[in-house]
Amino acid sequence: MPRPRSLQPDRLAAAAVAIIDRDGLAGLTMRSAAAELGMSTMALYRYVADRDELELLVCEWVLRDLDTTVPDDPVWTEKIKTLCHRVRASLAAHQRVVPLLIANRQRCRAVLRWTETVLTVLTQAGFDDADRVVALRGLVAYLNGALLQESLGSLGGPGTLVMAALPAADFPLLRDTARRAVTVSLDDEFDGGLAIVLRGLAAMVS
């Protein structure tokens, strides 16, 4: 029997994202999603089979406006930078969703389309075979790691302040680095790390 259409996927996904934004990933359950929508848990199962399907809806909804076209930038490294910035901008309002996107990266259509575009740019830059695999994995590893770090808080957050107070005799470099970290903006942190990765990639095809 086909599922009723009274509840649109976008409305369900938006409700799930609202829960994650408010209560974190641990707060998202089939029961909490149903309560957010004002229905019974059993009724929700008419629309999604389980939490895995609900999480995938969340990923697609958060990236629903992600531009996956090849950027107009004249240099391929700038194209990659633009593509990474597009993902970051799409997640700016819903950073707690980042772990779900990482977990669903191989089945979220928006992520797959973005990855295909990245591969197009890398191929046009001269990457092929194993080098293209390594380039993609390295870039995605940085992006995912940077987004996850950002979702956990800024460089000037509580954890950094704790490290800044470590005894200088035992951790002189960590203490000094932590104290300097509070002056680095999130944008500078993201762009600085990405620039390091892009310089490494450019060296592979120079």
N, C-alpha and C positions, 0 to 999 in steps of 0.2 A: 504494500500500500504506500503511495507516495506521501512524503511528509507535508503537513500543512504549510501554507505559505504566509501565515499571518505574522510571522516573525522573520524579518529580513536579516541575512547574514551580517550586514553592516551594523545593524542595531545591536545584535548579539555581540559582535566584536567590540563595538564601542563600550558596551557595558562591562565587558571583561577588562578592557584597557583602563576604564575608570577604577576598577577594583585594584588593579596592579599599581596604578599611579598613587592610590590612597593607602593600600595595605601591603604592597610588595607582592612578589611572586607567590609567596607562601599563602597569601590571602585568596588566591584564585583557586576555587574548587567549583565543581558542578553545582554544589548547593549554594555557594555564595553568588555565582553568576545567575542562578535562577532567582534568588532573593532580590538581586539588583534589578531584575526585569519584572519582578512582581508575579512570579509563577512558581509552580511546584518543581522540585528537582526532576521528578519523573516526566513532567511535561517538556522539560528542556531536552531530554533524550530523544524527542521527536525531531529535533533540529540538528543535533550533533551527537555522534556515536559515543564520544568519550572526551576526556580532557585533552588528549593529543590533538584531536580534530579542532577543539576550541582554541588551543594554543596556535595552531596553524592559521586559523581565522584572524587571530590577533596580529600575527606577523604580517599577513597580507594587508590588513587594515592600516597598520601603522605606516607601511611603505606604499600605500595606495597611490600617492602622488609623486613617488620617486621617479625622476627623469632618468631613463636609462639609454637615452640617445647618445651618440658619440659627440663629445663637446667640440666647439669650434676653435679651441685653443690651437695656436700654430705649432707648438712643440708637444711631443707625445707625453713627456713627463708632466706637463701642465694639464693635459687631458686627464691623466690618471689622478692628479691632485684634485681636479674639479669633480671627478666621479666620487672620490672619497669624501669630499666636502658635501656632496649631495646626500650621501647616506647619513653623515653626521647631522646635517640640518633636519633631515626627516625624523630623526630620533631625539631631537633637542627637547621636545615637550614630553617625551615618554621614555626617559632613559632606563627606567626599571625593566623595560621590555627587552633590553639588549641581550641578556642571557638566553631568552627564548629564540631570538633571531640567530644566535650562534648555534643553538641546538637544532634549529630547523633550516639551516643554511642550504641543505641539499634537497629540500622539498618545497621551500617557499618560492613561488613563481617570480616574485619581484626580485629576490636575491639572485635567482638563476639568470634572469634577464640582465641584471647589472653585471654579473660575472661574465656573461657572454660578451658584453660591451667591453669590459676590461680586457678580455682575451683578444678582441678585435684590435684594440689599440696596441697591445703588446705584440701581436703578430705583425702589424704594420710597422712597428719599430724595429723588427728584425728578430724577435724571439721565436724559436720553434723547438720542437721535440722536448727533451728534458729541461732545457733552459726555460722554456715557457712554463713548464710545470713548477719549477723552483721559483720563478718570478711571481707567479700567481699566488703560490702558497705563502711566500714571504710577505707579499703585500697584504694579503687577507689576514695573515697572522698579526701583522702590525695593526691593521684597522680594527680587528676584533678586540685585540688587547687594549688598544687606546680607548675604544668606546667603553669597554668594560671598566677600565680604570676610572674613566670620567664618570661613569654611572655610580661608582662607589664614593665619589667626592673629589673635590679639588686638591691640588698639591698642598694647599694651606689648611687641609682638614685636620681633624683630631689626631689621626695616626701620625701625620707629619710633625705635629706639635710635640707629640710624645718623643719622637726620635730626636727632635731639636733639643730636647732636655736631657738627652743621654749624657753620661759622664764623658768629658773630653779626653780623659786619660785612656779610656777603653775604646771609644768610637769617634776619634777626632774627625775623620773624613765624613762619616755618616751624619754626625751632628752638624758639621758645617754645611753639608749639602742640603740637609733638611731645613736649615735656617734660611738658606738661599731659595729653596723651593717655594716658600710662601710668597715670593715676589714674582713668580712666573705665572702668567695668565693661562687659562685653559686653552685659549687659541694659540698662544705661543708654544705651549707644550705639544699640542697636536701637530701644528705645522712644523715644529722643529724636528720631531720624531719622523714625520712623513718625509721631510727633506733628506734625512739620513738614508732612509730606505730607497728613495728615488735616486740618490747619488750612487748607491750601490747597484741598483738595477741598470742605470745608465752606463756604468763601467762594464757591465756584461756584454753590451752591444757596441761599445766604442771602438 
